[in-house]
């Protein structure tokens, strides 16, 4: 059971909050948030608040 919980926590930490998939080419912003590079670029270009 603890193994499943640890796996879920790890999966959550490795999931992009924009596309909800595992990170692809992850980037870390100065504030400490993590995103896929493509996702954050698209948000910046579209001026989307995440």
GIHU-V796032 format. One record per residue. PHI is phi in radians with two decimals (none if undefined). NEAR is the number of other C-alpha atoms within 10 Angstrom. Layout:
# GIHU-V796032
phi: {PHI & PHI}
near: {NEAR & NEAR}
This chain:
# GIHU-V796032
phi: {none & -1.10 & -1.13 & -1.12 & -1.12 & -1.12 & -1.14 & -1.11 & -1.14 & -1.10 & -1.08 & -1.10 & -1.21 & -1.79 & -1.83 & -1.24 & -1.26 & -1.59 & -1.65 & 1.08 & -1.97 & -1.08 & -0.94 & -2.13 & 0.86 & -1.13 & -2.25 & -2.04 & -1.37 & -1.00 & -1.34 & 1.77 & -1.32 & -1.99 & -2.60 & -1.19 & -1.03 & -1.09 & -1.09 & -1.22 & -1.12 & -1.11 & -1.12 & -1.08 & -1.16 & -1.55 & 0.99 & -1.55 & -1.62 & -1.98}
near: {6 & 7 & 8 & 9 & 10 & 11 & 12 & 12 & 11 & 11 & 13 & 14 & 13 & 18 & 18 & 20 & 18 & 14 & 13 & 12 & 13 & 16 & 20 & 14 & 10 & 17 & 16 & 12 & 10 & 7 & 6 & 8 & 10 & 19 & 24 & 23 & 15 & 14 & 19 & 23 & 12 & 13 & 13 & 11 & 9 & 9 & 10 & 9 & 6 & 8}
